[in-house]
Amino acid sequence: MSKNLEAELVISIINMQSKIQKSVGAALTAHGIGLSEYLVLNQLYIATNQKMRRSDLAEKVGLSPSGVTRLLNPMEKIGLIEKEGNPRDARVSLVILSEAGKKITEEAKVSFAYASSTLFESLDKKRLSLLSDMLKVVTK
């Protein structure tokens, strides 16, 4: 692959990311959350006991520790998550999905899935599967 083709591919992926953020983000606003909040809620939803260390959560959603803290504070204020300190180590705090957060996540999953399928409706199953496989290889 030539350098120009690789650069064009990166630009295309960035444009795709922008389209995803707009489309999926718009679908999630009906639930009172944005894409970043959804990603946090979804990670907590699938986590063991629906709780994670703040640092692990930051890594999973691609944010810095301070970035995830800034995102979590308003989420805690509106009752989507709860924070739990570690009595043995003050540097380690856990983030827990609240009952309200669980309900919002379950409802938002439907909108997320619909918006996602709409984004890729121009691809048949074979091409969609091929794209998925290629992205998995690149993002390992």
N, C-alpha and C positions, 0 to 999 in steps of 0.2 A: 504494500500500500504506500503510495507516495505521501510525502509530508502534507501537500495541499489537500489531498483527500482526507487525511486524518484530521486536519484543521477544520475542514468543512463538516466532518462528522461531529466534532466537538460542538461546533456552532449549531448544528441540527439538534443535538441532544439538549443544549441549553434552551433552544427555542421550544423543544418538546417539554422541558421542565416548566417553562413559563406557561405553556398551554395547560399543563396538568394543574399547576397552582391556581390558575384562573378558573378552570372548569370544576375541578374537585372542590376548591375553596368556596366557590359560589354555592355548590350543593350543600356544603357543611354549614353555611351561615344560617340555614333554616333551623339548625340545632343550637345556634348560639356559640359556635366554636369555629376556629379557623383550621387550616391544614396542620399547622405545628401542634396545636392542642390535640387534634385528632390522633396524630402520630404518638404523642405521649400517652393519651388515654388507651390507645390500642396496645401499646407495649405493656402497659400495666394490666390490661385486660387478659393478655395471654401469659403473663408472668405467673410463676408459682405463688400461690396465695394472694395474687393480684397486688404484689408489692415488690419494689426494687430499691436498690441503693441509688441515690441521686446520681452518683458518678456513672454507674452502669446505664442508667436511663439516658443520661447525656450522650454517652457513646452510641447507644442504640438508635437515637433519633438524629445523630449528627450535629449536636450542639456542644459548645464548650460548657464546662461546669457552671460558669457564671451566666451563660446564656440560658441554660435550663432553669437555673434559679429564678431569673427574671420572668421566665414563662410560667413557672410553677406558682409564684406568689399570687397573681390574680386568680389562678385556677383554684387555689386553696380558699381564697376569700369568697368565691361563689359556690364552694362546696363540692367541686368535682374530684378533688384529691384531699388527702390528709397527710401530714408529715409526722413522722415518729422519730424521735431522737434515740440514740443508742446510749444507754447508761454507762457502758464500759468504754466508749470511744466517742467523744463529742464531735469529732471530725466526720463521723459516719452517720448519715441520716437516711431514713427510709421514706419512700413516697408510696402511699397506699391509695388505691382506687376506692373512692367512697361509693355508697349505694347510688347516689345521684349520678356520679361519674359513670358507673356501670350502666345505668339506664340510658344515659346520653350516648355512650359508646355503642350500645346495642342498636339504638335507633339510627345513629349516624353511619353504622356499618352498611345499612341498606342504601342510603344515599351515596356513600362512597363507592359501593359496588356498581350502582347504576351509572354514576358519572364516569367511572373507570371503563365500563363496557361501552359507553357512548363515545369515549375518546378513541377507541380502537375499532369501532364498527366497520371501518373501511378495510380492515384486514380480515382475511378468511382465517379459519382455525389453524391451518398449516403455517401460514406466515406469522400469525400471532405466537404460536409455539416456538417457531424459529427465532423470532425476535427475543422472546423470553429466555431461551437457551443461550443466545449470544450475550445478552446483558448479564446473565449469571456468570458466564466465563470472565467477562471484563471486570465485574465488580467483586470477584473473589479476593 
